[in-house]
Amino acid sequence: MRTLKDVEAYLEKLGRHHDPVEGESGTFLVQSSGAMPAIALRVDPPLVLMRAAIGNAPSDPKVQTALFRKMLELNAKELVHSSYGLEQDRIVLSSALELSNLDFNELEATLDEIEAVANPAPAAVVRLPRDVVLVDFALKNQVFE
Protein backbone atom coordinates (compact mmCIF):
# COMPACT_ATOMS: atom_id res chain seq x y z
CA MET A 1 0.00 0.00 0.00
CA ARG A 2 1.43 3.37 -1.08
CA THR A 3 1.31 6.47 1.10
CA LEU A 4 1.90 10.21 0.92
CA LYS A 5 5.57 9.54 1.70
CA ASP A 6 5.85 7.31 -1.38
CA VAL A 7 4.40 10.04 -3.60
CA GLU A 8 6.83 12.58 -2.17
CA ALA A 9 9.71 10.15 -2.75
CA TYR A 10 8.60 9.66 -6.38
CA LEU A 11 8.49 13.44 -6.91
CA GLU A 12 12.00 13.73 -5.46
CA LYS A 13 13.27 10.89 -7.67
CA LEU A 14 11.73 12.63 -10.70
CA GLY A 15 13.51 15.85 -9.76
CA ARG A 16 10.15 17.64 -9.66
CA HIS A 17 10.25 20.68 -7.41
CA HIS A 18 7.13 20.63 -5.28
CA ASP A 19 5.91 22.89 -2.52
CA PRO A 20 3.31 21.92 0.06
CA VAL A 21 0.16 24.03 0.04
CA GLU A 22 -0.22 25.64 3.46
CA GLY A 23 -3.26 24.42 5.34
CA GLU A 24 -3.96 21.65 2.80
CA SER A 25 -2.50 18.40 4.09
CA GLY A 26 -1.24 16.14 1.29
CA THR A 27 -1.45 18.87 -1.37
CA PHE A 28 1.51 20.12 -3.38
CA LEU A 29 2.17 22.50 -6.25
CA VAL A 30 4.48 20.67 -8.64
CA GLN A 31 6.51 23.17 -10.63
CA SER A 32 6.77 22.67 -14.37
CA SER A 33 9.18 23.97 -16.94
CA GLY A 34 8.96 27.37 -18.56
CA ALA A 35 5.77 29.39 -18.48
CA MET A 36 3.57 26.39 -17.82
CA PRO A 37 1.27 26.60 -14.80
CA ALA A 38 2.06 24.53 -11.72
CA ILE A 39 0.30 21.18 -11.38
CA ALA A 40 -1.72 20.79 -8.20
CA LEU A 41 -1.23 17.31 -6.78
CA ARG A 42 -3.30 16.03 -3.85
CA VAL A 43 -2.90 12.72 -2.09
CA ASP A 44 -6.41 11.95 -0.90
CA PRO A 45 -6.61 8.20 -0.22
CA PRO A 46 -7.54 6.13 -2.08
CA LEU A 47 -6.56 8.54 -4.91
CA VAL A 48 -3.78 10.80 -6.11
CA LEU A 49 -5.43 13.74 -7.87
CA MET A 50 -3.70 16.11 -10.28
CA ARG A 51 -5.02 19.26 -11.89
CA ALA A 52 -3.56 22.08 -13.99
CA ALA A 53 -5.44 25.21 -15.05
CA ILE A 54 -4.99 25.79 -18.77
CA GLY A 55 -6.93 29.01 -19.30
CA ASN A 56 -10.34 30.61 -19.45
CA ALA A 57 -13.13 29.17 -21.55
CA PRO A 58 -14.31 31.50 -24.32
CA SER A 59 -17.59 33.32 -23.72
CA ASP A 60 -18.95 33.10 -27.28
CA PRO A 61 -21.31 30.05 -27.45
CA LYS A 62 -20.26 29.14 -31.02
CA VAL A 63 -16.59 29.23 -30.09
CA GLN A 64 -17.36 27.25 -26.94
CA THR A 65 -19.09 24.55 -28.95
CA ALA A 66 -16.14 24.13 -31.32
CA LEU A 67 -13.58 24.24 -28.52
CA PHE A 68 -15.45 21.81 -26.27
CA ARG A 69 -15.87 19.40 -29.18
CA LYS A 70 -12.13 19.58 -29.85
CA MET A 71 -11.41 18.94 -26.16
CA LEU A 72 -13.67 15.87 -26.16
CA GLU A 73 -11.98 14.58 -29.30
CA LEU A 74 -8.57 15.04 -27.70
CA ASN A 75 -9.80 13.24 -24.57
CA ALA A 76 -10.84 10.30 -26.74
CA LYS A 77 -7.91 10.18 -29.17
CA GLU A 78 -4.81 11.71 -27.63
CA LEU A 79 -4.89 11.72 -23.85
CA VAL A 80 -4.12 8.56 -21.91
CA HIS A 81 -3.60 9.63 -18.30
CA SER A 82 -5.51 12.91 -18.08
CA SER A 83 -8.51 14.67 -19.56
CA TYR A 84 -9.77 18.14 -20.33
CA GLY A 85 -12.62 19.52 -18.28
CA LEU A 86 -14.30 22.67 -17.08
CA GLU A 87 -14.15 24.05 -13.57
CA GLN A 88 -16.57 26.98 -13.60
CA ASP A 89 -15.17 29.06 -16.50
CA ARG A 90 -11.66 27.60 -16.41
CA ILE A 91 -10.33 24.90 -18.71
CA VAL A 92 -8.41 22.34 -16.68
CA LEU A 93 -6.50 19.13 -17.21
CA SER A 94 -7.11 16.59 -14.50
CA SER A 95 -6.09 13.07 -13.60
CA ALA A 96 -6.84 10.57 -10.84
CA LEU A 97 -4.60 7.62 -10.02
CA GLU A 98 -5.08 4.83 -7.50
CA LEU A 99 -2.77 5.40 -4.55
CA SER A 100 -2.77 1.79 -3.35
CA ASN A 101 -0.78 0.46 -6.31
CA LEU A 102 0.73 3.68 -7.69
CA ASP A 103 4.12 3.15 -9.27
CA PHE A 104 6.89 5.54 -10.23
CA ASN A 105 6.36 5.18 -14.00
CA GLU A 106 2.63 5.86 -13.75
CA LEU A 107 3.15 9.11 -11.84
CA GLU A 108 5.94 10.14 -14.20
CA ALA A 109 3.82 9.47 -17.31
CA THR A 110 0.86 11.39 -15.93
CA LEU A 111 2.91 14.46 -14.96
CA ASP A 112 4.71 14.35 -18.33
CA GLU A 113 1.42 14.19 -20.22
CA ILE A 114 -0.08 17.14 -18.35
CA GLU A 115 3.08 19.14 -18.94
CA ALA A 116 3.21 18.24 -22.65
CA VAL A 117 -0.44 19.16 -23.18
CA ALA A 118 -0.04 22.54 -21.50
CA ASN A 119 3.30 23.33 -23.16
CA PRO A 120 2.89 26.31 -25.51
CA ALA A 121 4.54 24.81 -28.61
CA PRO A 122 2.44 25.68 -31.70
CA ALA A 123 1.27 22.66 -33.67
CA ALA A 124 -1.77 23.49 -35.79
CA VAL A 125 -4.41 26.10 -36.51
CA VAL A 126 -8.09 25.28 -36.93
CA ARG A 127 -10.67 27.68 -38.44
CA LEU A 128 -13.85 28.15 -36.44
CA PRO A 129 -17.09 30.07 -37.12
CA ARG A 130 -16.79 33.82 -37.77
CA ASP A 131 -13.10 33.50 -38.63
CA VAL A 132 -12.14 32.83 -35.03
CA VAL A 133 -8.83 31.02 -34.92
CA LEU A 134 -8.21 28.14 -32.53
CA VAL A 135 -4.53 27.47 -32.13
CA ASP A 136 -3.91 23.91 -31.03
CA PHE A 137 -0.72 24.02 -28.95
CA ALA A 138 0.51 20.44 -29.01
CA LEU A 139 -2.78 19.64 -27.28
CA LYS A 140 -3.33 22.96 -25.50
CA ASN A 141 -6.12 25.09 -26.93
CA GLN A 142 -6.03 28.85 -26.95
CA VAL A 143 -8.71 30.95 -28.58
CA PHE A 144 -7.88 34.30 -30.17
CA GLU A 145 -10.74 36.46 -31.41
C-alpha positions, 0 to 999 in steps of 0.5 A: 500500500502506497502512502503520501511519503511514497508520492513525495519520494517519487516526486524527489526521484523525478527531480520535480520541485514541489511545494506543500500548500499551506493548510492543505495536508497532502497537497503540493504545487508541482513546478513545471518547466517554462511558463507552464502553470504549476500542477496541483497534486493532492494525495487523498486516499484512495486517490492521487489527484492532479489538476492544472489550469490551462486558461479561461473558456471563451464566452462566445457560445459558437466558439465554446461549442467548437472548442469543447468538441475539440477537447472531447476529441482530444480526450478520446484520441490523444490523452491517456492519463488525463482529460480536459474539463471545465471548472466553472469558466476555467479549462483544466487538465485533471487526472486521478490515479489509485494510490494503493498500487501507484508506481513511479512510471505511472506518476511520471507518465501522468505528470509528463502528459499534463506538462506536454499538453499545456506546453505552448509549442504551436502545432496546428491552426483550426478555423472556427465560425466567424473567422475565429482562430483556434490554435492547437498548442501540441494539445493545448487550446487557446482561442484568439478572437 
